[in-house]
Amino acid sequence: MNTTETSGRISRTDAALCLAVALFAWIAHYGLVSWDVRDGDEGYLLYGVERVLEGELLYRDFERNYPPGLYAVFAGLFRWFGEDYLVTRYFSWVLLGLLAGFSFLLARRLAPWWMALFAGFVPIAFPPPWHKTFVPFCLVLGLLICSTLTRRGSRSKTIWCGLGLGALGLFRQEAAAFCFLLASGTLLLRGNRSWRESLRHLGLLIFGAAVLWIPVVAFFAWHGCLDEMLEQILFGGARVNSGMHLPFPKLERLSKRPLPIALFYWPGVMVALGAIATAFSLRNKAPRDRVLVWGQWTVIAALMHVLVLSRSDISHLKQVLLPPSLILAAVSGSLWTGSPGGWRRWLQRGLALPLVLFAVAELWHGYRSEWKPARASVAAGVPLDLPRVSAIVRPSKATSTQKVIRTIKKMTRREDPIFVGPYAPLYYFLADRRNATRHDLLFPGHTASESIQKEVIADLDAAKVKVCVIDNHPWDGIAARRFPDYTPLLKQYLTTHYVETKRFGRWAIYQRKAGE
């Protein structure tokens, strides 16, 4: 059994290894901070922060699926350091190092240090997109909070854990909700208190979270948009993904390469291993805190695997590799070191060896397919010469993006609103122009319904928008998913009131007809 588990404290060696993993993550990814910009998801964050800074109220004046904490933090950073995308990138870079270090500490609860290092290196080899780094960070930090509750502690400790989970809920609602349920179950199952005392601690956990969330809920209720906030946070993301009905465009290519497809399906295998290990621990009367940690990891891994399978974008897989990686580290380490000796020890090591080899292969694949190509792309990239961004991008993207932004600035004044569709909010940020509507994304399905199209048309007409920028590239390579094809009302409006004047790659620039 690990000294970390029995003592409940972090040894100096583990603290040093944790710091070393974090430093390695920062050094390895520092050169990638300025690589590329994402027109859609990253713009969804950046332009949302800009709308907040302009006095618009989240959920009432524009829609977003994220909780308000992220926008509040970035709005403060923008006021302090200026409105530049590198501000958010460096914030995510700091989180990436912390994510690697915290992943090591979490795996160290049940695994020896050499396998816990594997868990720490997973976010380095398979880093999430910069704008999504906070998602696995919230998940791992939430699991760390849950793990502290497996041991008996004071009431103030429980309140602080509730505050921590409540704070996570302001940044990522699913991770906080999952971890809050796990923390509640842990308080009821840890067995060293009476039911009355366990329920009292559960109340303190809820109180800690409520201290942060009650003022937030009251604020949006005061401004008359509580319903919109709850609708977006609880259902917005799910409806967007289910409404699009998008296939997995990369799955066919992945299926031809054994290791990548294994990475897609192996979380389910790890969930099964975690469940077996939990049952084995119960049967052998292992320490209750060990059993509870096993159960926490297994539940999280199962839930996150279901989430990634329900998403339309396989890149979400990289956000949820950590929970099964933690299970793999613990299973491998426990099998390798858990038996006292004799033939059983070598049998367990024989079972552990394939898992250890798979872990090594996973990290090697991450290095070859993620980190190394990114470094090569940076070396071959060119600067994106625009205000508010200091990115290195592919030459073709630099050319088209610069032409689109310069055309927008030439055809409009700063106070003139524009419209960009279906999903490239970054162009509002780069061009320093505001969206004439409250909708920054119009995906096939729910977010491009007939009622929303009519609302967008009414906004464009009321503001007499001079320029519309339309991405005619088919969504996921499917011809029927071109923006004009799944928004027929908007297509008719653009045809009637605008004329296409420029085309740069996939981008078409529409200018309002004279006299309109």
HELIX and SHEET records of a PDB file:
HELIX    1   1 THR A    3  SER A    7  1                                   5    
HELIX    2   2 ARG A   12  TYR A   30  1                                  19    
HELIX    3   3 ASP A   41  LEU A   53  1                                  13    
HELIX    4   4 GLY A   69  PHE A   81  1                                  13    
HELIX    5   5 TYR A   85  ALA A  107  1                                  23    
HELIX    6   6 TRP A  113  ALA A  125  1                                  13    
HELIX    7   7 TRP A  130  LYS A  132  5                                   3    
HELIX    8   8 PHE A  134  THR A  148  1                                  15    
HELIX    9   9 ARG A  155  GLY A  169  1                                  15    
HELIX   10  10 GLN A  173  LEU A  189  1                                  17    
HELIX   11  11 TRP A  195  TRP A  222  1                                  28    
HELIX   12  12 LEU A  226  GLU A  231  1                                   6    
HELIX   13  13 GLN A  232  GLY A  236  3                                   5    
HELIX   14  14 GLY A  237  MET A  244  1                                   8    
HELIX   15  15 LEU A  251  LEU A  254  1                                   4    
HELIX   16  16 PRO A  258  ARG A  283  1                                  26    
HELIX   17  17 ARG A  288  SER A  310  1                                  23    
HELIX   18  18 ILE A  314  GLN A  319  5                                   6    
HELIX   19  19 LEU A  322  THR A  337  1                                  16    
HELIX   20  20 GLY A  342  GLY A  366  1                                  25    
HELIX   21  21 TYR A  367  TRP A  371  3                                   5    
HELIX   22  22 LYS A  372  ALA A  380  1                                   9    
HELIX   23  23 PRO A  395  MET A  411  1                                  17    
HELIX   24  24 LEU A  426  ALA A  431  1                                   6    
HELIX   25  25 HIS A  446  ALA A  448  5                                   3    
HELIX   26  26 GLU A  450  ALA A  463  1                                  14    
HELIX   27  27 TRP A  475  GLY A  477  5                                   3    
HELIX   28  28 ALA A  479  ARG A  481  5                                   3    
HELIX   29  29 PHE A  483  TYR A  486  1                                   4    
HELIX   30  30 PRO A  488  HIS A  497  1                                  10    
SHEET    1   A 2 VAL A 382  PRO A 383  0                                        
SHEET    2   A 2 ILE A 392  VAL A 393 -1                                        
SHEET    1   B 4 PHE A 419  GLY A 421  0                                        
SHEET    2   B 4 VAL A 467  ASP A 471  1                                        
SHEET    3   B 4 TRP A 507  ARG A 512 -1                                        
SHEET    4   B 4 TYR A 498  PHE A 504 -1                                        
END                                                                             
